[in-house]
Amino acid sequence: MRRVCYVSSVTTGTGARREGATHKGEKRRRLLPGLAVGDGFTRHPFDVANGVRTSGLVAGRHLKSGHRHDRHATAYYGVAPSVFQALVRRWRRSGPAAPLEEFTFVDMGAGMGRAVLLAAEMPFRDVVGVELNATLARIARRNLAVWRAAGRARAAARIVCGDAAEFKLRGGPCLAFLFNPFGAPVMRRLLAQIAESFAGKPGQLDLLYVNNEQESVLEGRAGFVRLYLGQVSRSRADAIADHAILANQPEGEYASANYEDCSIWRWVG
Ligand SMILES: C[S@@+](CC[C@H](N)C(=O)[O-])C[C@H]1O[C@@H](n2cnc3c(N)ncnc32)[C@H](O)[C@@H]1O
């Protein structure tokens, strides 16, 4: 993973590792480094406003599940709500095969579920988040419960703990969402799975890709056409929040820009 580009296409620092550091949150730190105040944790305003927990930056090397695809995981970081919403708006203008109400939204690499929460506010047929790491999946489920209790979920939504590349997509119109979850080997497997599930169903699968580091894998795969490639701006509030959060990382691996490189693809095979 080119960390320079991971979160949002910018340069990384070379801060020294603090693997051995001790502090009050040591127990939690051992479970998932990056989610304790001592790890540089800062709450995103999305969490503060909504009473959920989607903040934090967990480097890929800490996302162990025992699955062979662990080594291709990039990191956990929640998508900027403004980028997510702008990309979905752009997709809706792209002439999808069916109304949004008939689409299943699937977040491939759902993390703590920020994109799932945002999608669940829209009238999708249903919303699924697939997450490989059990701890993140558990947090995402709790967040969904908060969302439902607050009356924010318009769509039925659930979190599945497992490998996105093995997740069986059902036949109806589907909108897959990826916020740079994994490297090329897993991306290739996912696209092969899509090709198999949607053979003979052109237009039934669209894909939104934020921080599209593996764009060339899609470019090299027959059966997909690109509808959009460009930079989607963060809102001012998201830019300020993400800059502040990433400025606090003890290891200084990632940095943030005011936009995300994004693409939209349609399956036509
Ligand atoms: C950058 S985070 C995106 C989180 C969420 N989609 C969002 O936008 O807020 C990427 C997530 O993908 C997960 N991931 C990585 N490889 C995966 C795989 N093979 N299957 C499912 N999830 C995976 C990571 O654990 C991480 O939580």
PDBQT file of the ligand as one rigid body, heavy atoms in Angstrom, charges set to zero:
ROOT
HETATM    1  C1  LIG A 301     -10.779   2.322   4.525  1.00  0.00    +0.000 C 
HETATM    2  S1  LIG A 301     -11.777   1.265   5.500  1.00  0.00    +0.000 S 
HETATM    3  C2  LIG A 301     -13.369   1.734   4.852  1.00  0.00    +0.000 C 
HETATM    4  C3  LIG A 301     -14.473   1.706   5.869  1.00  0.00    +0.000 C 
HETATM    5  C4  LIG A 301     -15.860   2.022   5.335  1.00  0.00    +0.000 C 
HETATM    6  N1  LIG A 301     -16.086   1.439   4.043  1.00  0.00    +0.000 N 
HETATM    7  C5  LIG A 301     -16.076   3.498   5.237  1.00  0.00    +0.000 C 
HETATM    8  O1  LIG A 301     -16.081   3.998   4.101  1.00  0.00    +0.000 OA
HETATM    9  O2  LIG A 301     -16.252   4.167   6.253  1.00  0.00    +0.000 OA
HETATM   10  C6  LIG A 301     -11.461  -0.321   4.706  1.00  0.00    +0.000 C 
HETATM   11  C7  LIG A 301     -11.996  -1.530   5.471  1.00  0.00    +0.000 C 
HETATM   12  O3  LIG A 301     -11.893  -2.682   4.639  1.00  0.00    +0.000 OA
HETATM   13  C8  LIG A 301     -11.704  -3.808   5.477  1.00  0.00    +0.000 C 
HETATM   14  N2  LIG A 301     -11.197  -4.923   4.665  1.00  0.00    +0.000 N 
HETATM   15  C9  LIG A 301      -9.949  -5.086   4.180  1.00  0.00    +0.000 A 
HETATM   16  N3  LIG A 301      -9.870  -6.229   3.477  1.00  0.00    +0.000 NA
HETATM   17  C10 LIG A 301     -11.100  -6.795   3.505  1.00  0.00    +0.000 A 
HETATM   18  C11 LIG A 301     -11.670  -7.981   2.929  1.00  0.00    +0.000 A 
HETATM   19  N4  LIG A 301     -10.931  -8.816   2.191  1.00  0.00    +0.000 N 
HETATM   20  N5  LIG A 301     -12.970  -8.233   3.139  1.00  0.00    +0.000 NA
HETATM   21  C12 LIG A 301     -13.732  -7.405   3.902  1.00  0.00    +0.000 A 
HETATM   22  N6  LIG A 301     -13.248  -6.280   4.471  1.00  0.00    +0.000 NA
HETATM   23  C13 LIG A 301     -11.957  -5.967   4.268  1.00  0.00    +0.000 A 
HETATM   24  C14 LIG A 301     -10.736  -3.287   6.514  1.00  0.00    +0.000 C 
HETATM   25  O4  LIG A 301     -10.754  -4.098   7.686  1.00  0.00    +0.000 OA
HETATM   26  C15 LIG A 301     -11.258  -1.872   6.739  1.00  0.00    +0.000 C 
HETATM   27  O5  LIG A 301     -12.151  -1.846   7.822  1.00  0.00    +0.000 OA
ENDROOT
TORSDOF 0
